[in-house]
Amino acid sequence: MSEKIEEKKLREQAQINKLENAMLFSKSKNYFILLIVVLTIVYIADELTSNIKGYTQSFVIYDLFNTTINTPEYDAAGAQLQLISTACYMILLIAPFYKSLADKLGRRLFLIINTIGMGIGMLVCMLSTNFIIFIIGTVIMTFFTPNDVQVMYIMECAPAQHRAKIASLTKGIATMSVSLIGLLIKIFYNRAVVSSWRKIYIIPVAITLIVGIASIFLVKETPVYAEKRLEYLKASDEERAIRVQQEKAEAAEEKKNKVSVFSAFKYIFTHEQTLAIAIVGVIFSLSTGFTNQYGTVIEAGLGTNALSVEDTNIIYAFWPIINGIFTFLGGIISDAMGRKKSSVILGVWALIGLMMFVLGCSFGANPYIIGFGYGFYCAGLWSISDLLYIIITAESVPTGIRASVMGCMSLIGMFGTGISWLINALVLGWVGSAKLGITLMAAYLPVMGVALALLMVKIKETKGVDLTSI
């Protein structure tokens, strides 16, 4: 018995030494600079993982289904892949349980596992020789990409006065880095060798796995978690016993006062402001599924000779740069003009961008105009999603129910996106890849217009709201 106690003390002392070392490192300017560099690369790996499937989806179908664009075989395979991708999306329902590990095991381990997990997902896709293995890789990628551990690290390590700027800067760099995939397509993809799409994955896989493994040696625990854990480890057995009792009492009180998911949904649907946010958000999220089919729209333009191979390479490389620039500008507009006006502006961006992209691909516009259109669309679409589901919601809901309502709003957004993926599959199977872009645009533009009208009429301005007063 005494040996077990001694072993426990030795393990805890080793943890104390490691965490105290992390606290010392967190105060070093040189370490902070190194940390931001590593986290930026992790952010880049995250964006590459999130986008590479959309870039290469058509190439994968060409190879694994032995078909080509604008054929019934391609349309059937694309619809099948979209339906299965929708089912894979459901794995995100267990994400909250996975995310809770960061509170129990620390941010550092969570960052390492998440980054290496993204790399493994891409590696499985790259090595896949059939559709089933590719889907397994897709499931792994889908599970690890939404967690954004690097953002949590920045929030807990950066000085408060620089936190927002650093988060915005790293996000902008990561967003624009997606253009690397377009460059890799130009360098490695040979349309005469359909299996050459796997080469596009090599560098993103290498970046992700290397930075994940490097994080083991370069990244220390965040000071926020380290301080909290040290308080526990340095406490005596008596103090721990008292703390356990306090935590039990707090947990019982929290459970007593806890807002249920049902209560949060009830609040959303019984209050005019949150109901309007939910409706507008869902309508806009119905068009987010288009981001999962833009590669098919580009390839369809190539298949009808509206675009050349060089045109497609330019589009793939150019749109992420535009997306990054206008995402940054969207944040400035939101602070300057208020949430409601900026939401309308961002919605108009999405409308104009979608038309520029689809019509450009269909009728052979300049590839830079097409790339601008798609980047403009993405910047408006994802920025308005952040405003509706996060900022305006947070500024419209009382403190006691705010977190639960925001969580439920995210689920509502997921529902809209899932529906859009199903719509894409049905439309692809119905009209075919050649008419997919025009058909989806004709369907999405009116509902996006309705969403903008509802936003202007129903949603109230929330900029400057004192969160403690609602």
C-alpha positions, -999 to 999 in steps of 0.1 A, spaced: 0 0 0 28 24 10 46 16 -23 15 26 -43 12 59 -23 49 66 -30 45 59 -67 15 82 -68 35 110 -51 64 105 -76 40 107 -105 24 138 -91 58 154 -84 68 147 -120 36 165 -132 43 194 -109 78 198 -123 65 196 -159 37 222 -152 60 246 -134 83 244 -163 54 252 -186 46 282 -164 81 295 -167 82 290 -205 49 309 -208 65 340 -194 93 339 -220 90 362 -251 110 338 -272 88 309 -263 57 329 -270 69 338 -305 78 301 -311 44 291 -299 25 315 -322 46 302 -352 37 266 -342 0 274 -337 -1 292 -370 12 261 -388 -13 240 -369 -40 265 -381 -27 261 -417 -28 223 -413 -64 226 -401 -75 247 -431 -57 224 -455 -74 194 -440 -108 211 -441 -105 221 -478 -85 194 -495 -115 171 -500 -135 198 -517 -106 205 -540 -100 169 -550 -135 154 -548 -139 153 -586 -104 138 -591 -112 111 -566 -144 102 -584 -126 100 -617 -101 75 -602 -122 54 -578 -153 52 -600 -135 51 -634 -156 79 -649 -154 115 -661 -173 147 -656 -207 154 -671 -216 117 -674 -244 97 -657 -218 76 -640 -201 106 -625 -234 121 -614 -244 89 -596 -210 86 -579 -211 122 -569 -246 119 -554 -235 87 -535 -204 104 -521 -225 134 -510 -251 112 -492 -224 93 -474 -206 125 -465 -238 137 -449 -240 106 -428 -203 111 -418 -212 146 -407 -232 131 -379 -200 121 -361 -198 157 -350 -226 149 -325 -200 133 -303 -176 162 -306 -186 179 -274 -176 147 -254 -143 146 -272 -137 184 -265 -143 178 -228 -110 159 -227 -92 192 -230 -105 201 -195 -95 167 -180 -62 159 -197 -50 193 -207 -48 215 -238 -14 203 -250 -23 166 -253 -56 176 -270 -36 198 -295 -12 170 -303 -39 143 -308 -61 166 -329 -33 177 -352 -19 142 -357 -55 129 -362 -60 153 -391 -28 141 -407 -38 105 -403 -72 112 -419 -56 127 -449 -30 99 -451 -58 73 -451 -75 92 -480 -42 95 -499 -35 58 -496 -71 46 -503 -75 22 -532 -113 20 -530 -143 41 -520 -147 25 -485 -112 33 -474 -115 69 -487 -147 73 -467 -129 61 -435 -103 88 -441 -131 113 -446 -147 104 -413 -114 108 -395 -109 142 -411 -145 153 -404 -141 144 -367 -108 163 -360 -111 194 -381 -139 214 -363 -122 214 -329 -99 245 -334 -76 237 -304 -51 262 -317 -77 290 -311 -81 278 -275 -43 279 -271 -42 315 -284 -70 326 -262 -52 312 -231 -16 322 -239 -18 355 -256 -19 388 -236 -55 401 -233 -47 433 -252 -33 414 -282 -56 384 -281 -80 394 -308 -53 407 -332 -32 375 -329 -63 353 -334 -73 374 -365 -38 374 -379 -33 336 -376 -68 329 -390 -61 352 -420 -27 335 -427 -43 301 -425 -72 310 -447 -50 323 -475 -27 293 -472 -55 272 -487 -42 285 -521 -13 261 -516 -37 233 -526 -43 250 -559 -6 253 -565 -2 216 -557 -29 207 -582 -10 226 -609 23 209 -600 12 173 -592 -21 165 -609 -19 149 -643 -53 146 -659 -40 118 -680 -31 98 -649 -63 98 -627 -45 83 -597 -21 113 -595 -46 132 -572 -29 114 -543 3 134 -548 -17 166 -539 -21 152 -504 16 145 -498 27 180 -486 -4 187 -465 0 153 -448 37 160 -442 30 195 -428 3 182 -405 21 152 -392 54 170 -387 38 200 -368 18 175 -347 49 155 -337 70 187 -333 43 200 -309 52 172 -285 87 188 -281 80 225 -287 46 232 -271 40 234 -233 8 234 -214 -12 266 -214 -7 287 -182 -45 287 -176 -47 249 -174 -12 246 -157 -21 270 -129 -54 252 -122 -38 218 -122 -9 229 -100 -34 242 -74 -48 207 -71 -14 188 -71 1 210 -45 -28 207 -21 -26 184 9 -48 153 12 -70 172 36 -73 202 13 -81 179 -16 -109 162 4 -124 196 12 -121 206 -24 -138 174 -35 -167 182 -12 -169 217 -25 -169 205 -61 -197 180 -53 -217 208 -37 -211 231 -67 -219 203 -91 -252 197 -73 -260 234 -73 -251 237 -110 -272 206 -119 -301 222 -99 -298 255 -119 -286 240 -151 -304 250 -182 -315 219 -202 -312 217 -240 -350 216 -241 -351 249 -222 -326 265 -245 -345 254 -276 -377 266 -260 -361 300 -254 -349 302 -290 -384 295 -304 -404 316 -279 -384 349 -282 -387 370 -313 -350 379 -316 -335 344 -312 -363 329 -334 -354 354 -362 -317 346 -358 -324 308 -361 -346 312 -392 -322 335 -410 -292 313 -400 -308 281 -412 -318 297 -445 -283 309 -451 -268 276 -440 -288 259 -467 -264 274 -492 -232 263 -472 -235 229 -489 -225 246 -521 -189 248 -507 -188 210 -509 -196 210 -546 -177 239 -560 -150 216 -574 -177 198 -594 -189 231 -608 -154 241 -618 -148 207 -634 -181 209 -652 -169 242 -668 -138 224 -679 -159 195 -693 -180 219 -714 -149 237 -727 -160 269 -709 -128 267 -689 -93 255 -697 -70 235 -674 -50 266 -667 -82 285 -659 -91 259 -632 -56 261 -617 -59 299 -614 -93 296 -598 -82 270 -573 -52 291 -562 -68 325 -563 -101 322 -543 -86 315 -509 -66 347 -511 -97 367 -517 -115 348 -490 -88 357 -465 -87 393 -474 -125 399 -473 -129 378 -441 -105 402 -424 -124 432 -439 -157 417 -427 -145 418 -391 -136 455 -395 -170 463 -410 -187 445 -381 -170 466 -355 -175 499 -375 -211 495 -387 -228 473 -362 -240 437 -364 -272 441 -384 -259 464 -411 -227 444 -415 -247 411 -417 -267 426 -446 -235 436 -463 -219 402 -458 -251 386 -471 -249 407 -503 -213 396 -507 -224 360 -506 -252 366 -532 -229 385 -556 -200 361 -552 -222 330 -558 -235 345 -591 -201 356 -602 -187 321 -596 -215 300 -611 -221 322 -642 -184 325 -647 -178 288 -647 -208 282 -669 -200 308 -696 -162 310 -694 -154 343 -676 -119 353 -667 -106 328 -641 -95 357 -618 -131 370 -618 -144 335 -611 -119 330 -583 -128 364 -569 -164 355 -569 -160 322 -550 -137 338 -524 -162 367 -521 -190 343 -516 -172 322 -489 -160 354 -470 -196 367 -468 -212 333 -461 -189 322 -432 -186 357 -417 -224 361 -415 -226 326 -400 -202 337 -372 -221 369 -367 -255 352 -364 -247 321 -344 -220 335 -322 -219 373 -318 -256 384 -323 -268 354 -304 -244 361 -274 -256 397 -274 -293 388 -274 -295 362 -247 -293 364 -208 -261 353 -191 -278 323 -174 -288 307 -206 -263 321 -231 -240 292 -234 -268 266 -238 -286 288 -265 -253 293 -284 -248 255 -284 -283 249 -297 -278 276 -324 -248 256 -336 -269 225 -338 -295 244 -358 -267 255 -382 -255 219 -385 -291 209 -394 -293 235 -421 -259 224 -435 -270 187 -434 -301 195 -454 -281 214 -479 -259 184 -485 -289 162 -491 -303 188 -515 -270 188 -534 -270 150 -537 -306 150 -551 -299 178 -575 -267 162 -588 -286 129 -594 -315 148 -610 -299 174 -634 -263 161 -636 -230 178 -630 -232 200 -661 -262 219 -648 -255 215 -611 -241 250 -605 -269 269 -623 -296 248 -606 -282 253 -571 -277 290 -578 -313 293 -589 -325 275 -558 -302 293 -533 -304 329 -545 -341 334 -537 -339 319 -502 -308 339 -494 -327 370 -506 -356 360 -482 -330 356 -454 -316 391 -460 -351 406 -460 -360 388 -427 -326 399 -412 -333 436 -420 -369 435 -407 -368 410 -378 -333 410 -362 -325 439 -338 -291 456 -336 -270 443 -307 -237 463 -310 -227 478 -277 -251 457 -256 -239 453 -220 -239 415 -216 -244 418 -179 -276 438 -183 -296 412 -203 
